[in-house]
Amino acid sequence: MSRKDTLKAMLTRRSEELPYGNSEPNPPVPQAPQPISHVQSGAVGAMGRSLGQIASAAERAKALVASGAAVVEVPSDKLSGSFAQDRLDDEGADFMVLYQAIKDSGQKSPILVRPHPDKPDYYQIAYGHRRAKILAKLGRPVRAVVQNLTDEELVVIQGQENSARKDLSYIERGLFALTLEEQGFDRAVIMSALSMEKTQLSRLLSLTRSIPKDVIMAIGPAPKAGRPRWNALAERIAALKNQSRLDAALNDPKFSEADTDQRFVRLFNALAPKKVAGKSSRFVVKANNGQKIATVERTSKSVAVVVDAEESLEFGEFVAARLLELYQEFEREKEKPH
């Protein structure tokens, strides 16, 4: 037997068969999955399970999926998500591309699940949440590999799979890490799940805690916003004297209508430090040849532009005719981060 076949045989012994059909031409007689204990977070030491063993289990499970062994079909209504949220709900462009691909060509790769620890005959997703959601929308069963996994194995597999795909945004990784910490997982397990060293993890957790969760949920994953921009947003939120500007920005209809990256930008710009109002000022705008074009007068409440030279009246009409166009350009500029 070749090395590859030996590995596949070892992995298959650990997999479970489900009574929902199998992609193989002659599937084995289905057997009910053996109940698994719901291993609570923080119990790694008590069980004598080292982090290395957990990571090895994660690799074995991923290899089993890759080998295509023991793939079964599970009704989508028998699936529930992982107990540790790692993805914000956002059906943006990437989601729709995946949706169309699965609709047209079917599910190319199986997801990984475990028997649900609390609900008999149900299954809990380790990874493949988006594929499962899309197949549910399409009314199709989900091709899956079933593994008996502890809580620690599940979150390590879940995190490492998304890290390998670079599939989660910075803030989604932060929420995932925070969820695991709040559920009592050891830092070593969280670090392994996110393929992240101690200092990086501490910085990620600190930043995620500094932004209200409802604000993060309102913005969404914002994949274009990395750590520096989220950190800058956290500083702007912390500098607010009250919540009025934040609430106004979140309740703006244009905010809710925007995609997730634009929601981040709109909120970031809305919370920019206000310029200190000074005394009124007045200055003259001149052309390169010294010709007076207009007078601009600023106060704390208004800006007045007066085109007052006879030879500049045509310019004044020109500007007046393009005010709407200039305002639209101004609105577009507001969508850019500054």
C-alpha positions as CSV (number, residue, x, y, z in Angstrom):
1,M,0.0,0.0,0.0
2,S,1.4,3.4,-0.9
3,R,2.1,6.1,1.7
4,K,-0.9,8.2,0.3
5,D,-3.2,5.2,0.6
6,T,-2.0,4.4,4.1
7,L,-2.7,7.9,5.2
8,K,-6.1,7.9,3.6
9,A,-7.0,4.6,5.3
10,M,-5.9,6.0,8.7
11,L,-8.0,9.1,8.2
12,T,-11.0,7.2,6.9
13,R,-11.1,5.1,10.1
14,R,-11.6,8.3,12.1
15,S,-14.4,9.6,9.8
16,E,-18.1,9.0,10.3
17,E,-20.7,7.9,7.7
18,L,-24.1,9.6,7.6
19,P,-27.5,8.2,6.4
20,Y,-27.8,11.0,3.8
21,G,-26.2,9.4,0.8
22,N,-22.6,9.3,-0.4
23,S,-20.8,10.5,-3.5
24,E,-19.1,7.1,-4.0
25,P,-20.7,4.7,-6.5
26,N,-21.1,2.0,-3.8
27,P,-21.2,3.7,-0.4
28,P,-20.6,1.6,2.7
29,V,-23.5,0.7,5.0
30,P,-24.3,3.9,6.9
31,Q,-23.5,4.0,10.6
32,A,-24.7,6.5,13.1
33,P,-22.0,8.8,14.3
34,Q,-20.8,8.0,17.8
35,P,-21.7,10.7,20.4
36,I,-18.9,13.0,21.2
37,S,-18.4,14.9,24.4
38,H,-18.7,18.6,24.3
39,V,-15.2,19.4,25.5
40,Q,-15.2,22.7,27.3
41,S,-12.7,25.4,26.6
42,G,-9.7,25.4,28.9
43,A,-9.9,21.7,29.5
44,V,-6.8,20.9,27.3
45,G,-4.5,20.4,30.2
46,A,-7.0,18.3,32.2
47,M,-7.4,16.0,29.3
48,G,-3.7,15.7,28.6
49,R,-4.2,16.9,25.1
50,S,-1.2,19.0,24.0
51,L,-1.4,21.8,21.5
52,G,0.6,19.7,19.2
53,Q,-1.9,16.9,19.3
54,I,-4.7,19.4,18.6
55,A,-2.9,20.9,15.6
56,S,-2.2,17.4,14.3
57,A,-5.9,16.5,14.6
58,A,-6.6,19.7,12.6
59,E,-4.2,18.7,9.9
60,R,-5.6,15.2,9.7
61,A,-9.1,16.5,9.3
62,K,-8.0,18.9,6.5
63,A,-6.2,16.1,4.8
64,L,-9.3,13.9,5.0
65,V,-11.3,16.6,3.2
66,A,-8.6,17.0,0.6
67,S,-8.5,13.3,-0.1
68,G,-12.2,13.3,-0.9
69,A,-12.8,10.3,1.4
70,A,-16.2,9.7,3.0
71,V,-18.0,12.6,1.5
72,V,-21.7,12.6,2.4
73,E,-24.6,14.8,1.6
74,V,-26.3,16.5,4.5
75,P,-29.6,18.5,4.3
76,S,-28.8,22.1,4.9
77,D,-31.5,22.3,7.7
78,K,-29.4,19.8,9.6
79,L,-26.4,22.1,9.8
80,S,-25.6,24.8,12.3
81,G,-22.7,27.2,12.5
82,S,-19.7,27.0,14.7
83,F,-20.1,28.1,18.3
84,A,-17.3,30.6,17.6
85,Q,-18.3,33.3,15.1
86,D,-15.6,34.1,12.6
87,R,-17.4,35.8,9.8
88,L,-19.6,38.9,9.8
89,D,-22.8,38.7,7.7
90,D,-22.1,40.4,4.4
91,E,-23.3,39.3,1.0
92,G,-20.9,41.5,-1.0
93,A,-19.3,41.0,-4.3
94,D,-17.1,38.1,-3.3
95,F,-20.1,36.3,-1.8
96,M,-22.1,36.8,-5.0
97,V,-19.2,35.5,-7.1
98,L,-19.1,32.3,-5.0
99,Y,-22.9,32.0,-5.1
100,Q,-22.9,32.2,-8.9
101,A,-20.1,29.7,-9.2
102,I,-21.9,27.1,-7.0
103,K,-25.2,27.8,-8.7
104,D,-23.7,27.1,-12.2
105,S,-21.1,24.4,-11.4
106,G,-22.2,22.9,-8.1
107,Q,-20.2,22.5,-4.9
108,K,-16.6,21.6,-5.9
109,S,-15.1,21.0,-2.4
110,P,-16.8,19.6,0.7
111,I,-17.1,21.4,4.0
112,L,-16.0,19.9,7.3
113,V,-18.5,19.3,10.1
114,R,-18.8,17.4,13.3
115,P,-21.8,15.7,14.9
116,H,-23.6,18.4,16.9
117,P,-22.7,18.0,20.6
118,D,-26.1,19.1,21.9
119,K,-28.6,18.2,19.1
120,P,-28.9,14.6,17.9
121,D,-28.9,14.1,14.2
122,Y,-27.6,17.6,13.6
123,Y,-24.1,18.7,12.5
124,Q,-21.9,21.7,13.4
125,I,-19.8,23.4,10.8
126,A,-16.0,23.6,11.4
127,Y,-15.4,25.4,8.1
128,G,-17.4,26.1,4.9
129,H,-20.0,28.4,6.4
130,R,-20.4,30.4,3.2
131,R,-20.8,27.3,1.0
132,A,-23.4,25.9,3.4
133,K,-25.3,29.2,3.3
134,I,-25.3,29.4,-0.5
135,L,-26.4,25.8,-0.8
136,A,-29.2,26.4,1.6
137,K,-30.3,29.4,-0.5
138,L,-30.3,27.2,-3.5
139,G,-32.3,24.5,-1.8
140,R,-29.5,21.9,-2.3
141,P,-27.9,19.4,0.1
142,V,-24.4,20.1,1.3
143,R,-21.5,17.8,0.6
144,A,-19.5,17.3,3.8
145,V,-16.9,15.3,5.6
146,V,-17.9,14.4,9.2
147,Q,-15.3,14.2,11.9
148,N,-15.5,13.7,15.7
149,L,-13.8,16.9,16.9
150,T,-13.3,18.4,20.3
151,D,-14.0,22.2,20.7
152,E,-10.3,22.9,20.6
153,E,-9.8,20.9,17.4
154,L,-12.8,22.6,15.8
155,V,-11.6,26.1,16.4
156,V,-8.0,25.4,15.4
157,I,-9.3,23.8,12.1
158,Q,-11.7,26.7,11.6
159,G,-9.1,29.4,12.2
160,Q,-6.3,27.8,10.2
161,E,-8.5,27.1,7.2
162,N,-9.6,30.7,7.0
163,S,-6.0,31.9,7.6
164,A,-4.8,29.7,4.8
165,R,-7.4,31.1,2.4
166,K,-6.8,34.7,3.7
167,D,-10.6,34.6,3.9
168,L,-11.3,36.8,6.9
169,S,-10.8,40.5,7.2
170,Y,-8.7,41.9,10.1
171,I,-11.7,42.8,12.2
172,E,-13.3,39.4,11.6
173,R,-10.1,37.8,12.9
174,G,-10.3,40.1,15.9
175,L,-13.9,39.1,16.7
176,F,-13.0,35.4,16.3
177,A,-10.1,35.7,18.7
178,L,-12.2,37.7,21.2
179,T,-15.0,35.1,21.1
180,L,-12.6,32.3,21.8
181,E,-11.1,34.2,24.7
182,E,-14.5,35.0,26.2
183,Q,-15.3,31.3,26.0
184,G,-12.2,30.4,28.0
185,F,-9.9,29.0,25.4
186,D,-6.2,29.1,26.2
187,R,-4.1,31.8,24.5
188,A,-2.0,29.0,22.9
189,V,-5.1,27.5,21.3
190,I,-6.2,30.9,19.9
191,M,-2.7,31.6,18.6
192,S,-2.6,28.3,16.8
193,A,-6.1,28.9,15.4
194,L,-5.0,32.2,13.9
195,S,-1.4,31.3,13.1
196,M,-0.4,34.3,15.2
197,E,2.3,34.9,17.7
198,K,1.6,36.3,21.2
199,T,2.3,40.0,20.6
200,Q,0.2,40.1,17.5
201,L,-2.7,38.4,19.3
202,S,-2.5,40.8,22.2
203,R,-2.6,43.7,19.9
204,L,-5.5,42.2,17.9
205,L,-7.6,41.6,21.0
206,S,-6.8,45.0,22.5
207,L,-7.9,46.8,19.3
208,T,-11.1,44.7,18.9
209,R,-12.1,45.4,22.5
210,S,-11.7,49.1,22.0
211,I,-14.4,49.3,19.3
212,P,-18.1,48.8,20.4
213,K,-19.3,45.5,18.9
214,D,-22.4,47.1,17.6
215,V,-20.3,49.5,15.6
216,I,-18.2,46.6,14.1
217,M,-21.4,44.7,13.2
218,A,-22.9,47.8,11.6
219,I,-19.8,48.3,9.4
220,G,-19.3,44.6,8.5
221,P,-16.0,42.9,7.5
222,A,-14.5,45.9,5.6
223,P,-11.8,43.8,4.0
224,K,-9.9,46.9,2.7
225,A,-9.5,48.3,6.2
226,G,-6.4,46.8,7.9
227,R,-5.1,47.2,11.4
228,P,-3.9,50.9,11.0
229,R,-7.2,52.1,9.8
230,W,-9.2,50.2,12.5
231,N,-6.8,51.6,15.1
232,A,-7.4,55.1,13.8
233,L,-11.1,54.6,13.9
234,A,-10.8,53.4,17.5
235,E,-8.9,56.5,18.4
236,R,-11.6,58.7,16.8
237,I,-14.4,56.9,18.8
238,A,-12.4,57.2,22.0
239,A,-12.0,61.0,21.4
240,L,-15.8,61.6,21.1
241,K,-17.3,63.7,23.9
242,N,-20.6,62.0,23.4
243,Q,-22.3,59.5,21.1
244,S,-24.3,61.9,19.0
245,R,-21.9,62.1,16.0
246,L,-21.5,58.3,16.1
247,D,-25.2,57.7,16.3
248,A,-25.9,60.2,13.5
249,A,-23.4,58.5,11.2
250,L,-24.7,55.0,11.8
251,N,-28.3,56.1,11.3
252,D,-27.6,58.0,8.1
253,P,-29.5,56.2,5.2
254,K,-26.5,56.6,3.0
255,F,-24.4,54.6,5.5
256,S,-26.8,51.6,5.4
257,E,-27.0,51.7,1.6
258,A,-23.2,51.6,1.2
259,D,-21.2,48.4,0.9
260,T,-19.1,47.4,3.8
261,D,-15.8,49.2,2.8
262,Q,-17.7,52.4,2.1
263,R,-19.5,52.1,5.5
264,F,-16.1,52.1,7.1
265,V,-15.0,55.1,5.2
266,R,-18.2,57.1,5.8
267,L,-18.0,56.5,9.6
268,F,-14.3,57.2,9.7
269,N,-14.8,60.5,7.9
270,A,-17.8,61.4,10.0
271,L,-15.8,61.1,13.1
272,A,-12.9,63.2,11.9
273,P,-11.7,65.8,14.5
274,K,-13.6,69.0,14.0
275,K,-11.6,72.1,13.1
276,V,-11.6,74.7,15.8
277,A,-13.7,77.7,14.6
278,G,-11.7,80.9,14.5
279,K,-12.5,84.5,13.8
280,S,-14.1,85.4,10.5
281,S,-11.6,85.9,7.7
282,R,-11.7,87.6,4.4
283,F,-9.4,87.3,1.4
284,V,-9.2,88.1,-2.3
285,V,-8.6,85.4,-4.9
286,K,-6.6,86.6,-7.9
287,A,-5.6,85.1,-11.2
288,N,-2.0,84.5,-12.2
289,N,-1.9,87.9,-14.0
290,G,-3.1,89.7,-10.8
291,Q,-6.7,90.1,-11.9
292,K,-9.1,90.0,-9.0
293,I,-11.5,87.1,-9.4
294,A,-13.5,86.9,-6.2
295,T,-13.7,87.7,-2.5
296,V,-14.1,84.9,0.0
297,E,-15.4,85.6,3.5
298,R,-15.5,82.8,6.1
299,T,-17.3,82.9,9.4
300,S,-18.0,80.1,11.9
301,K,-21.3,79.4,10.2
302,S,-20.9,80.2,6.5
303,V,-18.6,80.7,3.5
304,A,-19.4,83.4,1.1
305,V,-17.9,83.7,-2.4
306,V,-18.5,87.0,-4.2
307,V,-17.5,87.6,-7.8
308,D,-17.5,91.4,-7.8
309,A,-15.4,92.6,-10.8
310,E,-17.2,93.3,-14.0
311,E,-14.7,91.3,-16.1
312,S,-15.3,88.3,-13.8
313,L,-19.0,88.1,-14.0
314,E,-18.9,85.5,-16.8
315,F,-16.8,83.4,-14.4
316,G,-19.4,83.8,-11.7
317,E,-22.1,82.6,-14.1
318,F,-19.8,79.7,-15.0
319,V,-19.4,78.6,-11.4
320,A,-23.1,79.1,-10.6
321,A,-24.1,76.9,-13.5
322,R,-21.8,74.1,-12.2
323,L,-22.7,74.2,-8.5
324,L,-24.6,70.8,-8.7
325,E,-21.7,69.2,-10.5
326,L,-19.3,70.6,-7.9
327,Y,-21.4,69.3,-5.1
328,Q,-21.6,65.8,-6.6
329,E,-17.8,65.8,-6.9
330,F,-17.6,66.9,-3.2
331,E,-19.9,64.0,-2.2
332,R,-17.6,61.6,-4.1
333,E,-14.6,63.0,-2.3
334,K,-16.3,62.3,1.0
335,E,-16.3,58.6,0.2
336,K,-12.5,58.6,0.1
337,P,-10.6,58.1,3.4
338,H,-8.9,61.1,4.9
